[in-house]
Amino acid sequence: MKVLNFGSLNLDYVYSVDHMVVEGETLAANGMQTFCGGKGLNQSIALARAGVQVYHAGLIGEEGKILLETCRESGVCTDFIREIPGKSGHTIIQVDQNGQNCILLYGGANRSMTREFIDEVLSHFEKGDYLLLQNEVNLVDYMVEQAYEKGMEIILNPSPFDRNLEACDLSKISLFLMNEIEGWQITGEKETERILVRLRELYPNAKAVLTLGGDGAVYQDQENQYRQSIFKVETKDTTAAGDTFTGYFISSMLQQLPAPAGLELAAKAAAIAVSRDGATASIPSRDEVAQF
């Protein structure tokens, strides 16, 4: 069984601010740092640090070699990362004094996927392998179709949610990992319980994990529902917390841990991540989580 993450690779330009910039305002930043990130990269590194052999597929631009190096240093297999002309994807992130953030995303190379590249990558995988997807790359609908035809298990983090995801046949998803906003965007429901009920109605064969910020997370499948509270720590930067949670929860599935144990493992890892600055730099190792 192999794990493929077909996802984004971004350079994150992070600015420390007193508060988020509002319309018409010019605001001096207190500091600026550059990190490697992107939901795809973050989740691949979280998987690797959780002990999973993960293959990352994606595209970088001419200034993106540091992204490739970061994957390799973290133990991510980079056989399916290609460099193309132009700019890599990047984000401009504001982080305020409370550790909250807002993010402006530019797709760059991440939005340059072709069907030929997708077909070439998927030719190395087979029935029973796992495919992890987010929505920071293009042609996600094609990836879903091709992976489903091969009999792969498809895990979707529907972020950021936009009309491109509306082209996807979500009935082919094995596991949804999402927050309350994405749950509302998919189901039309805003209350946690209504989101979960509607998900089960729409996609009865899928499992789901709904993250609830300070209220923890909830898992459901066809028969069970489990809840997990957060581990309270001093928050510095929430940028990669959700991606860390995703990577560690998937790792628990591959180890065939019960869902409650998987939720606890993922919550611990996310707590460590929010107590640190940066995206990939904040993701803990499996040993650190075990000692938490």
C-alpha positions as a printed Julia matrix, in Angstrom:
292×3 Matrix{Float64}:
   0.0    0.0     0.0
   1.43   3.37   -1.08
   0.39   6.94   -0.27
   0.41   9.64   -2.96
  -0.21  13.28   -2.15
  -0.98  15.27   -5.3
  -0.7   18.77   -3.91
   0.61  22.3    -3.77
   4.14  23.48   -3.04
   4.27  27.1    -1.89
   6.68  29.69   -0.63
   5.04  31.4     2.35
   5.89  35.05    2.96
   4.8   35.63    6.57
   4.35  39.13    8.02
   3.92  39.79   11.75
   1.31  42.51   12.31
  -0.54  44.12   15.21
  -3.86  43.43   13.45
  -5.09  42.32   10.04
  -4.98  44.98    7.34
  -8.4   46.47    6.59
  -9.67  48.12    3.4
  -7.79  51.32    2.56
  -5.23  50.86    5.35
  -1.45  50.92    5.06
   0.1   48.97    7.93
   3.75  48.56    8.88
   4.72  44.94    9.58
   6.74  44.14   12.69
   8.71  41.4    10.94
   8.86  39.19    7.85
   9.98  35.59    7.34
   9.94  33.17    4.4
   8.87  29.55    4.92
   8.16  26.57    2.73
   4.49  25.63    2.76
   1.35  24.97    0.8
  -1.37  22.59    1.98
   0.1   19.82   -0.13
   3.65  20.21    1.13
   2.53  20.66    4.74
   0.45  17.49    4.66
   3.21  15.45    2.99
   5.7   16.56    5.65
   3.2   15.82    8.42
   2.75  12.32    6.99
   6.51  11.79    6.7
   7.18  13.04   10.24
   4.41  10.75   11.46
   6.35   7.84    9.99
   4.52   7.34    6.68
   6.33   6.81    3.38
   4.59   9.4     1.23
   5.11  10.27   -2.43
   4.49  13.91   -3.31
   3.42  14.89   -6.83
   3.48  18.54   -7.82
   5.05  21.36   -9.81
   7.5   24.06   -8.79
   8.74  27.18  -10.56
  12.22  28.52  -11.18
  12.71  29.71   -7.58
  11.25  26.57   -6.04
  14.32  24.39   -5.48
  14.13  25.05   -1.75
  10.71  23.37   -1.79
  12.24  20.26   -3.32
  15.07  20.3    -0.78
  12.61  20.7     2.1
  10.67  17.63    0.95
  13.82  15.55    0.73
  15.13  16.7     4.11
  11.79  15.71    5.68
  11.76  12.23    4.15
   9.14  12.87    1.47
   9.67  10.95   -1.8
  10.17  13.55   -4.57
  10.15  11.31   -7.67
   7.02  13.04   -8.96
   7.93  16.71   -8.4
   8.75  18.56  -11.62
  10.19  22.04  -12.29
   8.51  24.17  -14.96
   9.17  27.72  -16.28
   7.61  30.55  -14.28
   6.91  31.2   -10.62
   6.1   28.73   -7.88
   2.91  29.08   -5.93
   3.18  31.44   -2.99
   1.21  32.98   -0.17
   1.26  36.28    1.66
   0.31  35.58    5.28
  -0.5   38.06    8.03
  -0.11  36.75   11.59
  -1.47  38.97   14.35
  -0.51  39.25   18.03
  -2.93  36.45   18.97
  -1.42  34.01   16.48
  -4.4   34.18   14.11
  -3.74  34.47   10.38
  -5.2   35.49    7.05
  -3.78  34.24    3.77
  -3.57  35.51    0.17
  -2.8   32.64   -2.21
  -1.21  32.8    -5.68
  -1.39  29.49   -7.57
   1.64  29.78   -9.88
   3.07  26.41  -10.9
   0.48  24.63   -8.74
  -2.21  25.62  -11.23
  -0.3   24.25  -14.23
  -1.1   20.53  -13.9
  -1.83  18.68  -17.14
  -3.76  15.48  -17.72
  -0.63  13.94  -19.2
   1.36  14.64  -16.02
  -1.44  13.29  -13.83
  -1.7   10.11  -15.92
   2.06   9.57  -15.79
   2.14   9.9   -11.99
  -0.91   7.68  -11.4
   0.56   4.96  -13.61
   2.89   4.16  -10.69
  -0.01   3.45   -8.28
  -2.67   0.78   -8.09
  -5.84  -0.46   -6.41
  -5.76  -0.07   -2.63
  -3.19   2.74   -2.65
  -4.18   6.07   -1.07
  -4.49   9.42   -2.87
  -4.58  12.6    -0.77
  -5.94  15.74   -2.42
  -6.45  19.4    -1.54
  -7.77  22.18   -3.78
  -4.69  24.37   -4.26
  -3.93  22.64   -7.59
  -5.97  22.45  -10.79
  -7.65  19.38  -12.35
  -8.65  17.88   -9.0
 -11.8   16.53  -10.68
  -9.67  14.63  -13.21
  -7.45  13.25  -10.44
 -10.53  11.96   -8.6
 -11.9   10.26  -11.7
  -8.64   8.6   -12.69
  -7.78   7.45   -9.17
 -11.28   6.06   -8.65
 -11.03   4.08  -11.87
  -7.82   2.53  -10.54
  -9.53   1.57   -7.28
  -7.5    3.94   -5.1
  -8.79   5.2    -1.75
  -9.31   8.97   -2.14
  -8.94  11.38    0.78
 -10.05  14.97    0.2
  -9.3   18.1     2.18
 -11.68  20.46    0.28
  -9.65  23.61    0.91
  -9.91  26.23   -0.41
 -13.48  25.47   -1.48
 -14.42  26.99   -4.85
 -16.37  26.21   -8.01
 -13.63  23.86   -9.23
 -14.62  21.4    -6.5
 -18.2   21.54   -7.74
 -16.95  19.7   -10.84
 -15.78  16.78   -8.67
 -17.91  13.7    -8.11
 -17.65  13.73   -4.32
 -19.42  10.39   -4.06
 -16.07   8.87   -5.02
 -14.33  10.24   -1.91
 -13.45   7.72    0.82
 -12.65  10.25    3.56
 -13.37  13.96    3.96
 -11.11  16.02    6.25
 -12.45  19.54    6.63
 -13.32  22.41    8.93
 -16.76  23.83    9.7
 -16.62  26.42    6.92
 -15.83  23.79    4.3
 -18.5   21.56    5.82
 -21.03  24.36    5.34
 -19.86  24.97    1.77
 -20.33  21.3     0.88
 -23.6   20.65    2.74
 -25.3   24.04    3.01
 -25.59  23.49    6.77
 -23.88  25.64    9.42
 -24.55  23.74   12.67
 -22.05  21.0    13.44
 -24.62  18.25   13.89
 -26.52  19.26   10.77
 -23.3   19.22    8.75
 -22.57  15.69    9.9
 -26.12  14.48    9.26
 -26.14  16.02    5.79
 -22.74  14.55    4.93
 -24.03  11.11    5.82
 -27.12  11.7     3.66
 -25.14  12.96    0.67
 -22.19  10.56    0.85
 -23.28   7.51    2.9
 -20.17   5.5     2.03
 -17.67   8.15    3.09
 -15.98   8.72    6.43
 -15.53  12.28    7.65
 -13.47  14.26   10.12
 -14.77  17.73   10.95
 -12.35  20.04   12.78
 -14.01  22.61   15.05
 -11.19  24.98   16.05
 -11.2   25.44   19.8
 -13.99  22.87   20.15
 -11.8   20.04   18.89
 -12.84  17.59   16.17
 -15.43  14.93   15.41
 -15.14  11.75   13.34
 -17.99   9.81   11.82
 -18.41   6.77    9.62
 -21.5    4.76    8.67
 -22.03   3.51   12.23
 -19.96   5.53   14.73
 -19.24   9.06   15.86
 -16.38  10.13   18.13
 -15.3   13.51   19.52
 -11.92  14.85   20.56
 -11.19  18.06   22.49
  -8.12  20.2    21.89
  -4.96  20.17   24.01
  -4.56  23.73   25.31
  -1.21  25.39   24.64
   0.07  28.92   24.1
  -0.74  29.73   20.46
   1.92  31.36   18.29
   0.86  30.55   14.71
  -2.06  28.43   13.49
  -0.88  28.28    9.85
  -0.2   24.54    9.5
  -2.3   23.2    12.37
  -5.02  21.74   10.15
  -2.48  20.17    7.8
  -0.63  18.65   10.73
  -3.9   17.21   12.04
  -4.64  15.78    8.59
  -1.26  14.1     8.2
  -1.3   12.54   11.64
  -4.88  11.32   11.38
  -4.14   9.63    8.05
  -1.05   8.04    9.6
  -3.27   6.57   12.32
  -5.51   5.02    9.66
  -2.54   3.38    7.96
  -1.5    1.94   11.32
  -5.08   0.69   11.75
  -5.54   2.57   15.02
  -9.12   2.98   16.25
 -10.64   6.33   15.27
 -10.61   7.75   18.84
  -6.87   7.02   19.14
  -6.3    8.62   15.74
  -8.16  11.77   16.77
  -6.11  12.02   19.97
  -2.83  11.56   18.09
  -3.79  14.22   15.53
  -4.95  16.67   18.23
  -1.64  16.35   20.08
   0.33  16.96   16.88
  -1.78  20.0    16.01
  -1.29  21.43   19.53
   2.48  21.26   19.1
   2.2   22.9    15.66
   0.25  25.94   16.9
   2.81  26.52   19.65
   5.5   27.17   17.0
   6.09  29.67   14.19
   5.89  28.82   10.51
   4.25  26.12    8.43
   6.52  23.15    7.75
   8.86  24.29   10.52
   6.08  23.86   13.08
   5.15  20.25   12.23
   6.36  17.86   14.97
   8.01  14.47   14.65
   6.31  11.28   15.83
   8.66  11.14   18.84
   7.72  14.68   19.87
   4.02  13.8    19.71
   4.58  10.64   21.74
   6.3   12.7    24.46
   3.68  15.48   24.48
